[in-house]
Amino acid sequence: MVKPNRHELLATTGADGLAGVSALRRHGRNAWVVASDGPAGVLCAGPGSTWRATPAQELVGNPTGAGDALVAALAVGMIVATPWPTGSVRRSGLPALPSWIPLPDILIQRSL
């Protein structure tokens, strides 16, 4: 698994969003790419599926540490064998914690 943010994805692949995730994903046949996309949420692409997880409500606060919290949530999901990616992505509400606001509901769209 690799977890770039929107700026890292653009710098690495020359593309952002779904095009950037797909380009990076081609480097590892069984790899998952989870790209944080700011207020637009998180893009996930892996073997056979692509997902976008977005907050159900606008988040307000300081996003410092949100990417690190997302990586931690995904790692926990891998360790406890949470069904991937939905269980792990639902846990991605944890990045809201650095903003000191309640955890948001997460909307997951499959097969983008």
HUPE-V765742 format. One record per residue. N is the residue number from 1. SS is DSSP state (helix for helix, strand for strand, loop for the rest). OMEGA is omega as a letter, one per 40 degrees, with the letter a starting at -180 (NA if undefined). D_FIRST is the distance of its C-alpha to the first C-alpha in whole Angstrom. Layout:
<<N;SS;OMEGA;D_FIRST> <N;SS;OMEGA;D_FIRST>>
//
This chain:
<<1;loop;i;0> <2;strand;a;4> <3;loop;i;7> <4;loop;i;10> <5;strand;a;13> <6;helix;a;16> <7;helix;i;18> <8;helix;i;15> <9;helix;i;14> <10;helix;i;17> <11;helix;a;18> <12;helix;a;15> <13;helix;a;16> <14;loop;i;20> <15;loop;i;19> <16;loop;i;18> <17;helix;a;17> <18;helix;i;16> <19;helix;i;17> <20;helix;i;15> <21;helix;i;12> <22;helix;i;13> <23;helix;a;14> <24;helix;a;11> <25;helix;a;9> <26;loop;a;12> <27;loop;i;11> <28;loop;a;9> <29;loop;a;11> <30;loop;a;9> <31;loop;i;6> <32;loop;i;5> <33;strand;i;6> <34;strand;a;7> <35;strand;i;10> <36;strand;a;13> <37;loop;i;16> <38;helix;a;19> <39;helix;i;22> <40;helix;i;20> <41;loop;a;17> <42;strand;i;14> <43;strand;i;13> <44;strand;i;10> <45;strand;i;10> <46;strand;a;9> <47;loop;i;11> <48;loop;i;15> <49;strand;i;14> <50;strand;a;14> <51;strand;i;14> <52;strand;i;16> <53;strand;a;17> <54;strand;i;20> <55;strand;i;22> <56;loop;i;25> <57;loop;i;27> <58;loop;i;27> <59;loop;i;26> <60;loop;i;28> <61;loop;a;28> <62;loop;a;26> <63;loop;a;22> <64;loop;i;22> <65;loop;a;19> <66;helix;i;17> <67;helix;i;14> <68;helix;i;14> <69;helix;i;15> <70;helix;i;12> <71;helix;i;10> <72;helix;i;12> <73;helix;i;13> <74;helix;i;9> <75;helix;i;10> <76;helix;i;13> <77;helix;i;12> <78;helix;a;10> <79;helix;a;13> <80;loop;i;16> <81;loop;i;14> <82;loop;i;15> <83;loop;a;15> <84;loop;e;12> <85;loop;a;11> <86;helix;a;15> <87;helix;a;15> <88;helix;a;12> <89;helix;i;13> <90;helix;i;17> <91;helix;a;16> <92;helix;i;15> <93;helix;i;19> <94;helix;i;18> <95;helix;i;18> <96;helix;a;21> <97;helix;i;23> <98;helix;a;23> <99;helix;a;25> <100;loop;i;28> <101;loop;i;28> <102;loop;i;27> <103;loop;a;24> <104;loop;i;24> <105;loop;a;24> <106;strand;i;21> <107;strand;a;21> <108;strand;i;19> <109;strand;a;20> <110;strand;i;18> <111;loop;i;19> <112;loop;NA;19>>
//
